[in-house]
């Protein structure tokens, strides 16, 4: 049962990446975000299928760099998109993006962590 959920999550991430690719990237940071997302997805794929891809040291670097990048990019993008909303306190905005980040991206880094550090 758990394997099915992991495969569904992999599919969800792949569909999201394809959807974002179709809409097009115009900024260099967005292109870099897409590349990092694909690399982390490959690591999660290796974890879910239990297949060795590259070396664990590579996935340790990918885990740390990808997590730092996703946190930075998520909050940067969030700040750019909600500057017009002055009614909601900034702390509430950060809590919302943090909880959303944990729910949507948390499993990716959970699997990548286990893949890199096992």
HUURSUL-V904244 format. One record per backbone hydrogen bond with DSSP energy under -0.5 kcal/mol. NH is the residue of the N-H (numbers start at 0). CO is the residue of the C=O. Records with the same first field share a line. If there is no record, write none. Layout:
NH = CO + CO
//
This chain:
4 = 0
5 = 1
6 = 2
7 = 3
8 = 4
9 = 5
10 = 6
11 = 7
12 = 8
13 = 9
14 = 10
15 = 11
16 = 12
17 = 13
18 = 14
19 = 15
20 = 16
21 = 17
22 = 18
23 = 19
30 = 26
31 = 27
32 = 28
33 = 29
34 = 30
35 = 31
36 = 32
37 = 33
38 = 34
39 = 35
40 = 36
41 = 37
42 = 38
43 = 39
44 = 40
45 = 41
46 = 42
47 = 43
48 = 44
49 = 45
50 = 45
57 = 54
58 = 54
59 = 55
60 = 56
61 = 57
62 = 58
63 = 59
64 = 60
65 = 61
66 = 62
67 = 63
68 = 64
69 = 65
70 = 66
71 = 67
72 = 68
73 = 69
74 = 70
75 = 71
76 = 72
77 = 73
78 = 74
79 = 75
80 = 76
81 = 77
84 = 81
85 = 83
92 = 88
93 = 89
94 = 90
95 = 91
96 = 92
97 = 93
98 = 94
99 = 95
100 = 96
101 = 97
102 = 98
103 = 99
104 = 100
105 = 100 + 101
108 = 104
109 = 105
110 = 106
111 = 107
112 = 108
113 = 109
114 = 110
115 = 111
116 = 112
117 = 113
//
